[in-house]
Amino acid sequence: MSRIAVIGTGVIGRSWAALFLAHGHDVVATDPHPEAEGATRDAVDAAWPALERLGLHETADRGRLVFVPTVAEAVAEATFVQENGPEDPDLKRALLATIDRESPQQAIIASSSSGITPSLLQAMCEHHPERVVVGHPFNPAHLIPLVEVVGNDRTAPWVIEQALDFYRSVGKKPIHVRRELPGHIANRLQAALWQEAYSLVASGAATVADIDTAIAHGPGLRWAVLGPLANQHLSGGDGGLRHVLNHLGPAAETWMDDLGDVRLTPPLIDALVDGVDEELAGRDLGHLIQERDDLLLALLAHKSSATVLP
């Protein structure tokens, strides 16, 4: 695939554009905001040093980014469409309908939606709904490898396979979500953690900083290398995961039964926001993001050289 349409150039769309350019593709982008083109080119320039560290394709060229005024122009000759419109079905409806109508029949339409199901997206595309999938990345999308590819029984099998192959070709680690779920997979896992984090703050058991420390300096370090289930397997010694589940499973079930049921009330939102403000007080946000990205790049470099990690 060589001509990629990027529809919507907010934070995610800009990252996608930078990544596709870094892997040698032509990118045709569009966004209705009057300052979108300048902001996108600035974002690509800002991301380029990190992408250079990851390794540029021999034909990578920021000059291969073209901005056009309409969605129809952007998708007219596209081989792959990455849609990044607002996370609102009402706003996506006209957008997806135009992409479906104006793009070549064999072009895959992938939505970056973080929670809208393929069924709802396909219902917006009367011509070729079988080529519509979710292709959900994680921020910063030009660095974090995960992409969730979600289809359903209506999706043509070749679309799933080609979408997975395409994302692999631009350095991603895609997973095929085999059943439609609100929030897909990773956001549901995050939501489970957020629910308990919010509950612990609400009950006074921990501060926001305590929770961030507990994850960032505890299991989060292991999760960055191996997932939670593989980590459980390693913690079981010779008996592996079966040993852990047999011997610690009953205790873990009591913890799961005791997890909090919390709602984001205005006082809780205030407590969470105030807690983050206190935790990050005196730290420059730009420097914080830069340090995060530098550490991500170092970790990704080490992971790419690993020989047995899945």
N, C-alpha and C positions, 0 to 999 in steps of 0.2 A: 504494500500500500504506500502511495507516495503523495497524494493530495488530501490533506486532512482539513476538514472544516471544523472550526472551533466557534460554536454559537454561544455567545455570552462570555464576556471577558472580565468577570469579577475575579476574586482571589483565586478560585479554582481554575477558571478558564485561562487566566494568565499563566499559571503554572503548567497547565497542559500544553499551551502554545510553546513555552520555553522547552519543555521536554521533547515535543515532537520535532522542533527545529534542531535540537541537539542530536537527534537521531537521523538527521538528513532528510526530513520530509518537507515538502511545501505545505505551508499553513495559510489558509484563507480564513480570516476571522471577521466577525461582525458583532456589534453591540450598539444599542440605541443611544447610550450615553454620549454626549458631545465630546467628552474628554477621554473616551475609552481607548482610542488608538494610542495617544501619547502615554497614558498610564500603562497600557499593555507593553509598549516598547520599552518603557522604563523598567517594568518588572522583568522582562526578558533579559535586559542588560544586567540587572541586579542578580538574577539567578545564574547567569552564564559562568561566573568563576566557579561556583559549586558544581555545575554540570561539566566544566572542564576537568575538575578533580575526579569526577565519576568516569570521565572518558567520552569524548565527542566522536561521533561518526565522521568518517573522512569527508563526507559531503555536508557536514553541519554548517549552517550559514544563517545568521540572524536576518540577512537580507532576503531570505525566502519567505518572510512573513508579509502577507498582503492583507490590507484592511479594505473591506467593501461595505457599502451602506445598507445592504439588505440581506436577509436570510436567503432569499432565492438565489442571489448572486453567489453567496458563500458556498452553497451546497450543489450548485449546478453541475460541477464536474468532480465532486468529491468521491473518493473511494471509501472514506470512513468519516462519520460525523460524530463529534463529541459535543453533546448539548449540555449547557451549564446554566440554564435559566433559573429564575427564582424557585425555591422549594414550595411551590403553590400550584396545585393542579389547574386552577382556573387560569393562571397566567401561562402555564405550559401548553394549554389546549391549542391555541392558535399557533403557537410556535412549532409544536410537533406536527400539526396538520400541514404547515407550510413546508417543513423539512421533508415530510413524507411525499408531498405532492411534487416538489421541485427537484429532489435529488435523484440520481440514477438508480434504477431498480435494484441493482446489486450492491449499493452502498449500505453498509451497516450503520444503523442509528443507535448510538449508545448514549444514555443519559447519565450524568454524574449524580443523579438524585440520591440523597442519603437515606431515603425511606419510602419513596413512592414505589409501588409495585409495578412490574412489567405489564400486568393486566390493565391497569389504569392508563399507562402510557400507550399501550397498543390500541386502546379504545379511542385514542386521539388520532390514530393513523388509519384512515379508511382504505388506502390503496395497498400497502404492503406491511401490515402489522407484524408479519412473521420475521421481519428483520430488525425488530426493535428489542433492545436489551437494556438493562441497567449496567453501566460501567462505573462503579462508585469508587473514587480514590480517597486518599486521606491526606490532610493538610500537614506539611507543604507537599502538594501533589507531585512536584518535580523531584522530590527526594524520597518520600516514603514509598516503598515498593508495592504495598498491597493495593490490589484492585479487586472489587467484588463484582463478578459477572453474573447477572441474574436473568434468567429467561423463564419460560413455562412451557406447557404442552403446546402452545400455539407458536412457539419460537421454532424456526427451522433449525435442525441440528447443525447445518453448516455455519450458521450465524454464530452459535456458541463457540464452535471450534475455531473459526477465523478470528473472533474477538479475543479469545484466549491467546491465540498465536500472535496476534498483533500486539497485545499488551506485553507479552514476553519479549517481542522484538524491540521494544523501547525500554527494556530493563525492568519491567514490572514483575511482580510475583502475584499473578492473578489466581483467584480461587473461583470455582464454579459453585454458586449457591443453588442447590438442587430443589429447593422449594421456596415459593414466595412467602416472605415474612416481612411485616412492617419493621423497617430498620435494618433488614438484611441480617448479617452475622455479627460483624465486629461492633457495630453500634449497639446491638442488643447486649453483647458482652460488656461493653462500656457502660451501658445503662444499668446493668446489674451492680457494677462497682459504684457508679454514681449514686444509686439508690441508697446503698449502705453508707457511703461517705456522707451524704446529706443527712441520713438518719443519725449518724454518730455526732454530727455537729448539732443537730436539733436537740438531741438528748443531753448534750453537754459532756459526752464521753471523750471528745477530742476536739481540738481546734482545727481549723483549715490547714494550718502549717503542719500540725501533727500528722494529719492524713497524707499530705503530700510527701512528707518525710518518710512515712511508713512505706509508701509505694516506691518512690524514687530511689530510696536507699535500701530497699528490701526486695520484695518479689519482682518489682519492676525491672531490676537489673537482670534477673534470670529470664524474665519474659522477653527481654530484648534479644536474647540468644536462642531460646527455645520456648515453645508455647506452654501453657499451664499444664496440659496433660502429659506432654513429654517430660516436663520438669518433675511432675509427680512420679513418673516411671523411674527417673534417675534417683529420686529420693528413697525408693523402695529397695535399694541394694540389689542383691541377686534375685530377690523375689519380684522386683519391678512393680508395675502398677497394680497387679493383682494383690501383692502383699500390702500395699498402701490402702487399697480399697477394703480389703478384708479386716485389717487391723485398725485403721484410723477412720474408715468410712462411717461407722456408727457415731463417733464423736463429731465428725464433720456434718452429719445429718442433724445433730442437735444444734450446731451453729447455724445451719441453713434455716432450720425451723424458727430460730430466734432473730433472723434478719428483720430490720425495721421496715415498716410500711409508712412511707413518708410522702407528703405532698408539698409542692413548692409554694408555700404561703408567702405573702409579702414579708413578714418578719424573718422567715428562713432565708429568702433571697437576700435580704439586707445583711443577715449574718454571714452568708457565704461571700458576698461581694466585699464586705468589710474585712473578712478574714483574709481574702486574697490580697486586698490592698495593704493590709498590715504585713503579710508575709513578704510582699515584694517592695515594700517601702524603701526608697533610696536607691533602687536599682533602675537603670535606664532600660526601657523596654527594647530599644533597638539593639543594645548590647546583649540583652538577655536572649533575643531571637538569634543573634549572630553566634553566641556561644552554643545555643541549642543546635543550630545547624552545623557548626563545626564538629561537635561531638557526634551528631548523626552521621556526618560524612566519614569520620574516623571509624565509627562502628560499622558502617556499610562496607568500608574498605576491608576491614578485618573479616567480616562475614563472607565477603566475596572470595577470600583466600582460604576459607575453611573447606575441608575435604569430606567431612562426614555429617555436617549439620543438614537437616532437611530444609 
